[in-house]
Amino acid sequence: AKTEALTGFPGSSMVGRSLVDDVLPVEFRGRLRQVIDNALKGIEASDFEIALDTHDNKRVDLLLNATTRRDVSGELLGVILFGQNMTDRKRTEQEKARVAQEMQTFIDTA
C-alpha cells in the first residue's frame, strides 16, 4: 500500500514486474542490483540513495536500507528493503543552497 501511494502504480499492476527494471531510472538500477546481491550474500546496506519514477513521471528520492531476512535456523529467505521518502527534504536542501549562493554573490558584488 505504501509503495502504491508513493509511486502511483496500483499494486495489481506490479505483480510479476520488476521494481528495478520497471520503476527505477536506469542510472540507479546497477546500484540497487548490487545492494540486493550483496544483501543476499549477507552484506547489508544502510542509507543509500536512489530515486523512483512515479506513474505520472515525477521523481521520488528515497533513502533505503537493505537487510537480509532469515528463518529461525539462520537460512536466508530473502532481502527486505525499507526506506524513507527524502524528496521534500532534498528540495529544501537545494533551495537553501541556492539562497546561500545568491546571498554570497550579493555580498561578493556589494
MORA-V976398 format. One record per pair of residues at least 24 apart in sequence whose C-alpha atoms are under 7 Angstrom apart, sorted by the first residue. I is the first residue (numbers start at 1). J is the second residue. D is the distance in whole Angstrom. If there is no record, write none. Layout:
BEGIN
[[I,J,D] [I,J,D]]
END
This chain:
BEGIN
[[7,54,4] [7,55,6] [8,54,6] [8,55,5] [9,55,6] [23,52,6] [23,53,6] [24,51,7] [24,52,5] [24,53,6] [25,51,7] [25,52,6] [25,53,7] [36,79,7] [39,66,7] [39,67,6] [39,68,6] [39,79,6] [40,68,7] [40,78,7] [40,79,7] [42,68,6] [44,68,7] [60,87,6] [61,85,6] [61,86,5] [61,87,5] [62,86,5]]
END
